Amino acid sequence: MLLRLLRGRELHSRKEMEQLSGLSSPRFSAALKFLESEELVELPGEGHPKSSLGSSLPRINARYGHVIGVDIGGSNLRIALADMKGTVLGKWTASTRSTSSPEMVIGQVRRGVDQLLKQRAVPRKSVLAIAAGAPGVTDRDRGVVFATSYLKGWKDVPLGRLLEAAFRIPATVENDVKAAAIGENWLGAARGIRNFVFLAIGTGIAAGIFVNGQLVHGPDWVAGEVGYMIVPGTPEAPAKPGTPGALESMIGGEGIKQQWLCSRGRQRTKASRDLTATGIFYHAVAGDRLAKSVLRRSARILAYTVYNISTVLNCSLFVLGGGVGMSAPFVDATERILKLYTQPSRPKLITSALGQDAQLIGAIRLALDSAESRIDLKLQGNLIF
């Protein structure tokens, strides 16, 4: 609890920290003393900055241990090694295109972690926890990835158990977009914001939703699967199993590309077939008539989506992530449409501050939370609480 306070918000005095902890003064002092004896925190010394009230705060000892964050994507696997302050010490990347089975991915994670530890001269015993973001519906409590269309052979995969068996440390598994929302809330564009939606638009579409400071999962772990929303301009027929939802089929990366190709009819060329969604949007900016039509249609659908979600959740901030979602022409066109809808309030759009690192940063935060939960248990075991 105390470590999360030091990590999670700006504190101005030891007294403020004590009040937020909810502990009595004797227990607060005993807890701090224990953390110091375990070398989990460093008490103020020479040169340590003081608060405006003159009482210096303890700080997390970054060297106490390390954590691993993993971002599993349909194309790439990314791994980061971080210290106890969350500072990233090194990254490792590999392709998952031909090695996407659960067993192969675990093998890649092991190789990546080994390489990072070797590069940074970090002993394996100092790694306290690991967390992974995975595409698809994920049961965070059990660490199970139910299904994902982005990785072959993934159905009811006990990813948490597989990671714990491979590394002999606690493992946390979260949906990748929800992990990205955690990252943005911790160190990104929604830092400290209690109510916001992180909307990732890439090949697929999904959302990570924060309400009153808590990430929303839903009883079946499908909260945020907005790719299946039906809004004006999207197909009304129910999506077949294994196919994109209505919204995703129109303004996911492939959906936008299909709009573009259909609009060109017989005018298709190899160059037009090779354009990505973002490339199509920049053709619109350059004056291409058909690209402009695709951009307008896509922006209108996204604006309806954002507006409808904002009225249901009373949420005024949307953070857009993913390669398509962060496209400046797409964001600008969507904002112009949203300006027409000011009642009950106009939601604000901003782009991710962390970019492609959002999932990785969120996984690091989850791993730190896991490590700190073990430390809390140790505190309880020493009868401090």
Secondary structure as GFF3:
##gff-version 3
##sequence-region A 1 385
A	DSSP	alpha_helix	2	8	.	.	.	ID=ss1
A	DSSP	alpha_helix	14	21	.	.	.	ID=ss2
A	DSSP	alpha_helix	25	37	.	.	.	ID=ss3
A	DSSP	beta_strand	41	42	.	.	.	ID=ss4
A	DSSP	beta_strand	59	60	.	.	.	ID=ss5
A	DSSP	three_ten_helix	62	64	.	.	.	ID=ss6
A	DSSP	beta_strand	66	72	.	.	.	ID=ss7
A	DSSP	beta_strand	76	83	.	.	.	ID=ss8
A	DSSP	beta_strand	88	95	.	.	.	ID=ss9
A	DSSP	alpha_helix	102	119	.	.	.	ID=ss10
A	DSSP	three_ten_helix	124	126	.	.	.	ID=ss11
A	DSSP	beta_strand	127	134	.	.	.	ID=ss12
A	DSSP	beta_strand	137	139	.	.	.	ID=ss13
A	DSSP	beta_strand	144	147	.	.	.	ID=ss14
A	DSSP	beta_strand	155	157	.	.	.	ID=ss15
A	DSSP	alpha_helix	159	167	.	.	.	ID=ss16
A	DSSP	beta_strand	171	175	.	.	.	ID=ss17
A	DSSP	alpha_helix	176	187	.	.	.	ID=ss18
A	DSSP	beta_strand	196	201	.	.	.	ID=ss19
A	DSSP	beta_strand	205	211	.	.	.	ID=ss20
A	DSSP	beta_strand	214	215	.	.	.	ID=ss21
A	DSSP	three_ten_helix	226	228	.	.	.	ID=ss22
A	DSSP	alpha_helix	246	251	.	.	.	ID=ss23
A	DSSP	alpha_helix	253	264	.	.	.	ID=ss24
A	DSSP	three_ten_helix	265	267	.	.	.	ID=ss25
A	DSSP	alpha_helix	270	274	.	.	.	ID=ss26
A	DSSP	alpha_helix	277	285	.	.	.	ID=ss27
A	DSSP	alpha_helix	289	313	.	.	.	ID=ss28
A	DSSP	beta_strand	317	321	.	.	.	ID=ss29
A	DSSP	alpha_helix	328	338	.	.	.	ID=ss30
A	DSSP	beta_strand	348	351	.	.	.	ID=ss31
A	DSSP	three_ten_helix	355	357	.	.	.	ID=ss32
A	DSSP	alpha_helix	358	381	.	.	.	ID=ss33
###
